[in-house]
Each structure stands twice: as structure tokens, then as C-alpha cells.
Amino acid sequence: MNSSEEMILMLILCCLVSSTSHASPLQNFCKADLNGPNSPAGYNCLPYDAVTAADFKYSFNGAPSIAVPSNTVLFPASVTEVPILNGLGISGGCVEIEEGGIVPVHDHAATEILLVQQGEITVGLFTPRKAYQNTLQQGDLVVFPEGLRHYLINSGTGKATAFAAFSSANPRFRFLPIELSANDVPSAIIARTTFLDEPQVRKLKAFFNGTG
């Protein structure tokens, strides 16, 4: 599969992954007013004359990124970066994982489809009764249902990259290790309520700038 075919597939996935749309039948798009409030239906719309052709295009080249511990960089393409996604119920993103790097256990308030563009990525999905693991090669995709925790590992050689499509304009990342550690809850309490060893909890708190 060449790069053009992959991008066409990602556009199709973005359409399929969206189950609902907040856009009015009389209004096909709504550029977000990011200076206003955000509601479950999205942001208020800017006037039509504030929309340009450039609003419908986005490039990951030079885009704002989020560094994740363990040699990973995330490039979100949510409504914050692409305001024209407002109300459409879809968004995207790109992840680059260096050799040996990981994306820690996390979840989203959205269903995710991940398509591997380069390298090899091992993914795991947790459910209350069973865990599912797959190793993906270039051109493979995987589905992460909304709210289920999952992880990514670069299990190959060299850098691995993948594109993601989400069923929300603002899917958010909720990293379990950060939520448990980047706070001021006493380590003894976290250890007791998570069945982790207290020294390990203290180590994680130090790594994620938590206290207690």
C-alpha cells in the first residue's frame, strides 16, 4: 500500500468511525470559536466569512506535539488544532514511537482506529474479563472501542509511525500511570488501593512530578 492509498483509507476510516454528527442539516460545517465555551455539542460557530480554504487542510509537519515518556511523540489533530472539525464527531492524530518506545496504558472518550504507516507496533487492549494483543505491520489497522484501556509498543527495529481516527472531535488522552502518580494522594493510599508496591508508587510519583 502506497502513501496515497493509505491517506485515502484514513479518510474513509474517519467517515466510518463517526456514528453521530452535531452539524445541523442546514449547516455542513462549523468552524469552532475556541475563545468561547465548549459544550457536549461542541463550540459556538464562527461566521462563515471567517472560514477559508486553509481551514479544511492540516499538516502534521511542524505541528504542535505532545512528548510522552518512553520515546514517543503524539501529534493530535483534534478540534483544538483543526477548528473546522467542530461538531463533526471525528478527529485524527499521528504517533511516532522510537525503537523500544511505548505509549503507556490509556483510554479515550471515543472509539479509535489505528493504522500503522511504518514499522511494527504491538498493541494490547484490556477488557474486564480478557486482554487482547496483536502485532501490527505496515498497512494493518486495529480498533480500540471507546473507554477501553490500551497500549502501544514499538516491537520492531527503527521508528514506528501510525495514524489514528477518533469518533470525537476532542477525544482526549487519559494516561493511567499519570492519573495515578501526578497527584498529591499519599503513596501509601495509592499502593493500598491499587495493590502496587509503595516503593514503585513513589518511583512513579517522582517520575511524573507527583507528591505524597
C-alpha positions in Angstrom: 0.0 0.0 0.0 1.5 3.3 -1.0 1.2 6.6 0.8 -1.7 7.9 -1.4 -3.7 4.7 -0.8 -3.1 5.0 3.0 -4.3 8.6 3.1 -7.5 7.7 1.1 -8.1 4.8 3.6 -7.7 7.2 6.5 -10.3 9.5 5.1 -12.7 6.6 4.7 -11.9 5.4 8.3 -12.6 8.9 9.6 -16.1 8.8 8.0 -16.8 5.3 9.2 -15.7 5.9 12.8 -18.1 8.7 13.3 -21.5 7.4 14.4 -23.1 10.8 15.1 -22.8 14.4 13.9 -23.7 17.6 15.7 -23.8 19.5 12.5 -27.3 20.9 11.5 -28.7 19.6 8.2 -28.7 23.3 7.1 -25.1 23.8 8.1 -22.5 21.3 6.8 -19.6 22.7 8.9 -19.0 24.9 11.8 -15.6 26.4 12.5 -15.1 26.5 16.2 -14.8 29.7 18.2 -12.1 28.4 20.5 -12.3 31.6 22.6 -15.9 30.6 23.7 -17.2 27.8 25.9 -17.1 24.2 24.9 -20.2 22.1 25.4 -21.1 18.4 24.7 -22.2 19.6 21.2 -19.0 21.5 20.6 -18.0 25.1 20.4 -20.0 28.0 19.0 -19.6 28.7 15.3 -17.6 31.5 13.8 -19.2 33.4 10.9 -19.0 31.8 7.5 -16.9 34.7 6.2 -14.3 33.8 8.8 -13.8 30.4 7.1 -11.0 30.0 4.4 -9.8 27.1 2.3 -6.8 26.7 4.7 -9.3 25.7 7.4 -10.0 22.4 5.6 -6.3 21.4 5.4 -3.9 20.4 8.2 -0.3 19.2 8.1 1.5 17.2 10.8 4.8 18.7 9.5 5.8 21.2 12.2 2.5 20.7 14.1 2.3 21.0 17.9 3.2 17.8 19.5 2.9 16.1 22.9 6.0 14.3 24.2 5.2 11.1 26.1 7.7 9.3 28.4 9.5 6.4 26.7 10.5 7.9 23.4 7.1 8.7 21.9 5.6 11.8 20.3 1.9 12.4 19.7 0.6 14.8 17.0 -3.1 15.5 17.7 -5.5 16.7 15.1 -8.5 17.5 17.3 -10.9 20.4 17.2 -8.2 22.4 19.1 -5.8 22.1 16.2 -8.4 21.9 13.4 -11.3 24.0 14.4 -13.3 23.0 11.3 -13.8 19.6 12.9 -16.2 21.2 15.4 -19.5 19.3 15.6 -18.5 16.7 13.1 -17.7 13.9 15.6 -14.4 13.0 14.1 -10.7 13.8 14.6 -7.3 12.3 13.9 -3.8 12.1 15.0 -0.3 10.7 14.3 2.1 8.9 16.7 5.8 8.4 16.3 7.4 5.8 18.5 11.2 5.4 18.6 12.7 1.9 18.7 11.9 0.3 22.0 9.4 3.1 22.9 5.9 2.8 24.2 2.6 4.6 24.5 1.6 3.9 28.1 -1.8 2.4 29.1 -4.5 4.9 28.3 -8.0 5.4 27.0 -10.2 7.9 25.2 -13.8 9.1 25.3 -14.0 7.9 21.7 -13.6 4.8 19.6 -10.2 4.8 17.8 -9.0 3.2 14.6 -5.2 3.0 14.3 -3.4 2.4 11.0 0.3 1.5 11.0 2.2 3.5 8.4 5.8 2.4 9.2 7.4 -0.2 11.3 6.0 -2.8 13.7 3.7 -2.0 16.7 2.4 -4.4 19.3 -0.9 -3.3 20.8 -2.8 -4.5 23.8 -6.5 -4.0 24.7 -7.9 -4.6 28.2 -11.5 -5.6 28.9 -12.9 -6.5 32.3 -12.6 -10.3 31.6 -9.9 -10.6 28.9 -6.9 -8.8 27.3 -6.3 -8.9 23.5 -2.8 -8.4 21.9 -1.9 -8.0 18.3 1.3 -7.3 16.4 0.7 -4.9 13.5 2.8 -4.3 10.4 2.7 -1.6 7.8 -0.8 -1.4 6.4 -2.5 -3.2 9.3 -5.2 -1.5 11.4 -6.7 -2.1 14.8 -9.9 -0.9 16.6 -10.0 0.3 20.2 -13.6 0.6 21.4 -14.4 3.7 23.4 -13.4 3.7 27.0 -11.2 0.5 26.9 -7.6 0.9 28.1 -4.9 0.0 25.6 -1.2 0.4 25.0 1.3 0.6 22.1 4.8 -0.8 21.9 7.4 -0.4 19.1 8.3 -4.0 18.8 10.3 -3.7 15.6 13.5 -2.0 14.6 13.7 1.7 13.8 10.9 4.2 14.2 7.3 3.2 14.0 4.6 5.6 13.0 0.8 5.3 12.8 -2.3 7.4 12.0 -5.4 7.4 14.2 -9.0 8.3 13.6 -11.4 9.0 16.5 -15.2 9.2 16.8 -15.0 12.5 18.6 -13.7 16.0 17.7 -11.9 16.1 21.0 -11.1 12.5 22.2 -8.6 13.4 24.9 -5.9 11.1 26.2 -6.2 9.7 29.7 -3.0 8.0 30.8 -3.4 5.6 33.7 0.1 5.9 35.1 -0.1 9.7 35.1 -3.6 9.8 36.7 -2.3 7.5 39.4 1.0 9.3 40.0 0.8 13.0 39.1 -1.1 14.0 42.3 -0.7 14.6 46.0 -2.5 11.5 47.2 -0.2 9.7 49.8 1.8 6.9 48.2 0.6 4.5 50.9 -3.0 5.1 50.0 -2.4 4.6 46.3 -0.4 1.4 47.0 -3.1 0.1 49.2 -5.9 0.8 46.7 -4.1 -0.4 43.6 -2.2 -3.4 45.0 1.1 -1.8 43.9 4.2 -1.8 46.0 4.7 1.5 47.8 8.3 1.9 46.6 7.1 1.5 43.0 4.4 4.2 43.6 7.0 6.6 45.0 9.1 6.0 41.9 6.2 6.7 39.6 5.4 9.9 41.6 8.9 11.1 41.3 8.9 10.4 37.6 5.6 12.2 37.0 6.2 15.1 39.4 3.7 13.9 42.0 3.9 14.4 45.7 2.9 12.4 48.8 
